[in-house]
């Protein structure tokens, strides 16, 4: 005789259903309102969605149905959808913020182990956003939990490069970021109508970055990447203030003019006390059919920037990698799938994956972190 299904067995099965936006079990975040199993083996599950217009309603319904149906003895599954009350949402927001009712920048909290890299460049057009999107996708592909904050407010391009459409889901004053290629991403481009420019001055730019850091539910990230705008303006300064332990990765091309400007972008660290991790030389060469390399933009710019920053900052600034010109990288970015995923064996993908792994393997320093040591008085 088959064993009768129980509420406990169904609840245990539902504990393995992960909310696609929050990335935590639905039983843990209060979405399972009720479970009932009748004598005929019909399981009725009450689910409270976080918002009325939850974009993941169908997926959650399907996942809950599939999980409950796999319980031995369950003959049918019925889902009764509801919406969280204001009190439930408040409790959920507090839970997601680690018990803190008000927004905080989690990356500056004691004990936070997220590595934060700000991808910088001196000028536009060097492929900084392409590098950022591919580094994020490569790290996520290797199993890391990764987030990308598109801090290039005026020239945002991360949503297109990651293939993100639509806006983050709002949980009252909290935003649940879209996830593409297992990367959580937020950009002002998700809120601005197509073709409309962002016309903001310094204080509004600072507030936007602050809100993206504090109001977005990033979860427990291994790595956060920030795609900075070119130069050393308001946003670079705001990032240094809001994330004082963020480390800089400078992107340049081999061209001497670009290298000179990139050096200035890295030298901001002398005033912000940030660490420059290294330099990525993008568009380093174009590989020819016969295997030779055509240096379209010259040679050695990345090494020049690294050497000058090493001298200026007094610490070793290496060249993290040289990324060749590769048409597949451009095509992949236009299609919304980074080349490290769409064509991982391509020269550009291999170079970018190597840079991503070198950054992912670095450990955070102890500067500014609590060591949990209490001085003993004698």
C-alpha positions as CSV (number, residue, x, y, z in Angstrom):
1,X,0.0,0.0,0.0
2,X,1.4,3.4,-1.0
3,X,2.2,5.8,1.8
4,X,-0.2,8.7,2.2
5,X,1.4,12.1,1.5
6,X,1.6,14.5,4.4
7,X,1.8,18.3,4.8
8,X,5.4,17.8,6.1
9,X,6.5,15.9,3.0
10,X,5.0,18.6,0.7
11,X,6.6,21.4,2.7
12,X,10.0,19.6,2.5
13,X,9.6,19.4,-1.2
14,X,8.7,23.1,-1.5
15,X,11.8,24.0,0.5
16,X,13.8,23.1,-2.6
17,X,11.9,25.6,-4.7
18,X,14.0,28.7,-5.2
19,X,12.5,32.1,-5.9
20,X,14.0,33.1,-9.3
21,X,14.5,36.7,-8.2
22,X,15.5,36.5,-4.6
23,X,17.3,33.2,-5.0
24,X,16.2,31.8,-1.7
25,X,13.8,29.0,-0.8
26,X,10.2,30.1,-1.0
27,X,9.5,28.4,2.4
28,X,12.3,30.6,3.9
29,X,11.0,33.9,2.7
30,X,7.3,33.5,3.7
31,X,5.8,32.8,0.3
32,X,4.1,29.5,1.3
33,X,0.9,30.6,3.0
34,X,-0.7,27.2,3.5
35,X,-0.5,23.5,2.6
36,X,-3.4,21.0,2.6
37,X,-3.4,17.4,1.5
38,X,-6.8,15.6,1.4
39,X,-7.6,11.9,1.6
40,X,-7.5,11.6,-2.2
41,X,-3.9,12.8,-2.3
42,X,-4.7,16.2,-3.7
43,X,-2.3,18.8,-2.5
44,X,-3.5,22.4,-2.3
45,X,-0.8,25.0,-1.8
46,X,-1.4,28.6,-1.0
47,X,1.4,30.9,-2.4
48,X,1.7,34.6,-1.6
49,X,3.6,36.4,-4.3
50,X,5.7,39.4,-3.3
51,X,3.8,41.8,-5.6
52,X,0.5,41.8,-7.5
53,X,2.2,41.9,-10.9
54,X,5.0,39.5,-10.1
55,X,6.8,38.8,-13.4
56,X,7.8,35.4,-12.2
57,X,4.2,34.2,-11.3
58,X,4.0,31.5,-14.0
59,X,7.5,30.2,-13.3
60,X,6.9,30.0,-9.5
61,X,3.5,28.3,-10.1
62,X,5.1,25.8,-12.4
63,X,8.0,25.1,-10.0
64,X,5.7,24.6,-7.0
65,X,3.4,22.3,-9.0
66,X,6.3,20.2,-10.2
67,X,7.9,19.9,-6.7
68,X,4.6,19.0,-4.9
69,X,3.7,16.5,-7.7
70,X,6.9,14.5,-7.1
71,X,5.9,13.7,-3.5
72,X,4.9,10.1,-3.2
73,X,1.1,9.6,-3.1
74,X,0.2,13.1,-4.4
75,X,-2.4,12.7,-7.1
76,X,-2.9,16.3,-8.1
77,X,-1.7,19.8,-7.2
78,X,-3.8,22.9,-6.9
79,X,-2.2,26.4,-6.5
80,X,-4.0,29.2,-4.7
81,X,-2.2,32.5,-5.5
82,X,-2.3,35.5,-3.2
83,X,-0.2,38.6,-2.6
84,X,1.8,39.4,0.5
85,X,0.3,41.9,2.9
86,X,2.2,45.1,3.8
87,X,3.3,43.4,7.1
88,X,4.6,40.4,5.2
89,X,6.5,42.5,2.8
90,X,8.0,44.6,5.7
91,X,9.1,41.4,7.4
92,X,10.6,40.1,4.1
93,X,12.5,43.3,3.4
94,X,13.9,43.2,7.0
95,X,14.9,39.5,6.5
96,X,16.7,40.3,3.2
97,X,18.5,43.2,4.8
98,X,19.8,41.0,7.6
99,X,17.4,42.2,10.2
100,X,17.9,45.9,9.3
101,X,14.6,47.7,8.6
102,X,16.3,50.6,6.7
103,X,18.4,50.4,3.5
104,X,22.1,50.0,4.0
105,X,25.1,49.5,1.7
106,X,25.8,45.9,2.5
107,X,29.2,45.9,0.9
108,X,30.5,48.3,3.6
109,X,29.2,46.4,6.5
110,X,31.6,44.6,8.9
111,X,32.2,41.0,7.9
112,X,31.1,41.5,4.3
113,X,33.3,39.4,2.0
114,X,32.2,40.6,-1.4
115,X,35.1,41.6,-3.7
116,X,34.2,44.9,-5.4
117,X,35.9,45.9,-8.6
118,X,35.3,49.2,-10.4
119,X,36.1,48.9,-14.1
120,X,37.5,52.3,-15.2
121,X,38.8,53.9,-18.3
122,X,40.2,57.3,-19.2
123,X,38.1,57.7,-22.3
124,X,35.1,56.1,-24.0
125,X,35.3,53.6,-26.9
126,X,38.0,51.3,-25.3
127,X,35.5,48.5,-24.7
128,X,35.2,49.0,-20.9
129,X,31.5,47.8,-20.8
130,X,32.3,44.8,-23.0
131,X,35.1,43.9,-20.6
132,X,32.8,44.3,-17.6
133,X,29.9,42.2,-19.0
134,X,32.3,39.4,-20.0
135,X,34.1,39.4,-16.7
136,X,30.8,39.1,-14.9
137,X,29.5,36.3,-17.2
138,X,32.8,34.4,-17.0
139,X,32.8,34.5,-13.2
140,X,29.2,33.4,-13.0
141,X,29.9,30.6,-15.4
142,X,32.6,29.4,-13.0
143,X,30.0,29.2,-10.2
144,X,30.5,32.6,-8.4
145,X,27.6,34.8,-7.3
146,X,28.1,38.0,-9.3
147,X,26.4,41.4,-9.6
148,X,26.9,44.2,-12.0
149,X,26.1,47.8,-11.3
150,X,26.0,49.9,-14.4
151,X,27.4,53.2,-13.0
152,X,27.7,54.7,-16.5
153,X,24.6,56.8,-16.0
154,X,24.8,58.7,-19.3
155,X,26.3,56.0,-21.5
156,X,24.7,52.8,-20.0
157,X,25.1,49.7,-22.1
158,X,25.1,46.8,-19.7
159,X,21.4,45.8,-20.1
160,X,21.9,45.4,-23.9
161,X,25.2,43.5,-23.5
162,X,23.7,41.1,-20.9
163,X,20.4,40.8,-22.8
164,X,18.3,42.2,-19.9
165,X,14.9,43.6,-20.8
166,X,12.4,45.1,-18.4
167,X,12.7,46.6,-15.0
168,X,13.7,45.3,-11.6
169,X,10.8,44.1,-9.5
170,X,9.8,46.5,-6.8
171,X,9.2,45.2,-3.3
172,X,8.0,48.5,-1.9
173,X,11.3,50.5,-1.4
174,X,13.5,47.5,-2.4
175,X,14.4,46.5,-5.9
176,X,15.0,42.9,-7.0
177,X,17.5,43.0,-9.8
178,X,16.9,41.1,-13.1
179,X,19.2,38.1,-13.6
180,X,20.8,37.3,-16.9
181,X,23.4,34.5,-17.5
182,X,23.3,34.1,-13.7
183,X,24.4,37.7,-13.2
184,X,22.4,40.2,-11.2
185,X,22.4,43.5,-13.0
186,X,21.0,47.0,-12.4
187,X,21.2,50.0,-14.7
188,X,19.5,53.3,-15.1
189,X,18.9,52.1,-18.6
190,X,16.2,49.8,-17.1
191,X,14.2,52.8,-16.1
192,X,14.7,55.2,-19.1
193,X,12.5,55.0,-22.2
194,X,14.4,54.1,-25.4
195,X,16.2,57.1,-26.9
196,X,15.7,59.4,-23.9
197,X,18.8,60.9,-22.5
198,X,19.6,61.2,-18.8
199,X,20.2,64.9,-17.9
200,X,21.5,64.9,-14.4
201,X,24.0,66.9,-12.4
202,X,26.4,65.8,-9.5
203,X,24.0,65.4,-6.6
204,X,21.5,63.3,-8.6
205,X,24.3,61.1,-9.9
206,X,25.5,60.5,-6.4
207,X,22.0,59.6,-5.2
208,X,21.4,57.2,-8.1
209,X,24.6,55.2,-7.3
210,X,23.7,55.3,-3.6
211,X,20.2,53.9,-4.2
212,X,21.5,51.2,-6.5
213,X,23.9,50.1,-3.8
214,X,21.5,50.3,-0.8
215,X,18.0,49.8,-2.3
216,X,18.8,46.8,-4.5
217,X,18.7,43.3,-3.0
218,X,22.0,42.0,-4.2
219,X,22.1,39.0,-1.9
220,X,25.3,37.3,-0.8
221,X,27.6,38.1,-3.7
222,X,31.1,36.8,-4.2
223,X,31.9,39.7,-6.6
224,X,30.3,43.0,-7.5
225,X,31.5,44.8,-10.7
226,X,30.8,48.4,-11.3
227,X,31.0,49.7,-14.9
228,X,32.2,53.3,-14.4
229,X,31.8,56.1,-16.9
230,X,35.0,57.3,-18.6
231,X,37.2,59.8,-16.8
232,X,37.5,60.9,-13.2
233,X,34.2,62.9,-12.7
234,X,31.4,62.8,-10.2
235,X,30.6,59.1,-10.3
236,X,34.2,58.0,-9.8
237,X,34.4,60.2,-6.8
238,X,31.0,59.0,-5.5
239,X,32.0,55.4,-5.8
240,X,35.2,56.1,-3.9
241,X,33.1,57.6,-1.1
242,X,30.4,55.0,-1.0
243,X,32.6,52.0,-1.6
244,X,36.0,53.0,-0.2
245,X,37.4,49.5,-0.5
246,X,36.4,49.0,-4.1
247,X,39.5,48.2,-6.2
248,X,40.1,49.6,-9.7
249,X,40.7,47.7,-13.0
250,X,41.8,50.1,-15.7
251,X,40.9,49.3,-19.3
252,X,42.9,50.8,-22.2
253,X,43.8,50.2,-25.8
254,X,47.4,49.9,-27.1
255,X,47.2,53.4,-28.6
256,X,49.5,55.9,-26.9
257,X,46.7,58.6,-26.7
258,X,44.4,56.2,-25.0
259,X,47.1,55.0,-22.7
260,X,47.9,58.5,-21.5
261,X,44.3,59.1,-20.6
262,X,43.9,55.7,-19.0
263,X,46.8,56.5,-16.7
264,X,44.9,59.5,-15.3
265,X,41.9,57.3,-14.6
266,X,44.1,55.0,-12.5
267,X,45.9,57.8,-10.8
268,X,42.7,58.9,-9.1
269,X,43.7,56.3,-6.6
270,X,46.3,58.6,-5.2
271,X,43.5,60.9,-4.0
272,X,40.9,58.3,-3.1
273,X,43.3,55.8,-1.5
274,X,41.9,53.0,-3.6
275,X,43.9,50.0,-4.8
276,X,44.5,49.6,-8.6
277,X,44.4,45.8,-9.3
278,X,45.8,46.0,-12.8
279,X,45.3,47.0,-16.4
280,X,43.4,45.2,-19.2
281,X,44.6,46.0,-22.7
282,X,41.6,45.7,-25.0
283,X,41.8,45.5,-28.8
284,X,45.4,44.5,-28.5
285,X,45.8,43.0,-32.0
286,X,43.8,41.5,-34.9
287,X,44.8,37.9,-35.7
288,X,45.3,37.3,-39.4
289,X,44.5,34.2,-41.4
290,X,48.1,33.2,-41.5
291,X,48.4,33.4,-37.7
292,X,50.3,36.7,-37.6
293,X,49.1,39.7,-35.5
294,X,48.1,43.0,-37.0
295,X,48.5,45.7,-34.3
296,X,45.7,48.0,-35.5
297,X,46.1,50.5,-32.6
298,X,49.8,50.1,-32.0
299,X,51.6,48.1,-29.3
300,X,52.4,48.3,-25.7
301,X,49.9,50.8,-24.4
302,X,48.7,48.5,-21.6
303,X,52.2,47.9,-20.3
304,X,52.9,51.6,-20.5
305,X,49.9,52.4,-18.3
306,X,50.8,49.6,-15.8
307,X,54.4,50.8,-15.5
308,X,53.4,54.4,-15.0
309,X,50.8,53.5,-12.4
310,X,53.3,51.3,-10.6
311,X,55.6,54.3,-10.4
312,X,52.9,56.8,-9.4
313,X,51.2,54.6,-6.8
314,X,54.2,52.9,-5.4
315,X,52.6,49.5,-5.7
316,X,52.8,46.8,-8.4
317,X,50.2,47.3,-11.1
318,X,50.3,44.4,-13.5
319,X,48.8,43.9,-17.0
320,X,46.0,41.5,-16.2
321,X,45.5,40.5,-19.8
322,X,45.5,41.5,-23.5
323,X,42.3,41.0,-25.3
324,X,42.5,40.8,-29.1
325,X,40.1,42.4,-31.5
326,X,37.5,39.7,-32.2
327,X,34.4,40.2,-34.3
328,X,32.6,37.4,-32.3
329,X,32.9,39.6,-29.2
330,X,31.2,42.5,-30.9
331,X,28.5,40.2,-32.3
332,X,27.9,38.5,-29.0
333,X,27.6,41.9,-27.2
334,X,25.0,43.1,-29.7
335,X,23.0,39.9,-29.3
336,X,23.0,40.2,-25.5
337,X,25.1,37.1,-24.8
338,X,28.7,37.7,-23.7
339,X,31.3,36.0,-25.9
340,X,32.6,34.0,-22.9
341,X,29.3,32.2,-23.1
342,X,28.4,32.2,-26.8
343,X,31.9,31.3,-28.1
344,X,34.2,30.4,-25.2
345,X,36.9,29.1,-27.4
346,X,37.3,32.4,-29.3
347,X,40.6,34.3,-28.6
348,X,38.8,37.2,-26.9
349,X,36.7,34.9,-24.8
350,X,39.8,33.0,-23.6
351,X,41.6,36.2,-22.7
352,X,38.7,37.6,-20.8
353,X,38.0,34.3,-19.0
354,X,41.7,34.3,-17.9
355,X,41.3,37.9,-16.5
356,X,38.1,37.0,-14.7
357,X,39.7,34.0,-13.0
358,X,42.7,36.0,-11.9
359,X,40.4,38.6,-10.3
360,X,38.1,35.9,-8.8
361,X,41.1,34.2,-7.1
362,X,42.3,37.3,-5.4
363,X,41.5,37.6,-1.7
364,X,40.2,40.8,-0.1
365,X,42.7,42.7,2.0
366,X,42.2,43.3,5.7
367,X,42.2,47.1,5.5
368,X,39.1,48.6,7.0
369,X,37.7,45.2,8.2
370,X,37.1,44.1,11.7
371,X,39.4,41.4,12.9
372,X,37.2,40.4,15.8
373,X,40.0,41.1,18.3
374,X,39.4,42.8,21.6
375,X,42.5,44.5,23.3
376,X,43.2,43.2,26.8
377,X,44.0,45.8,29.4
378,X,46.9,45.2,31.8
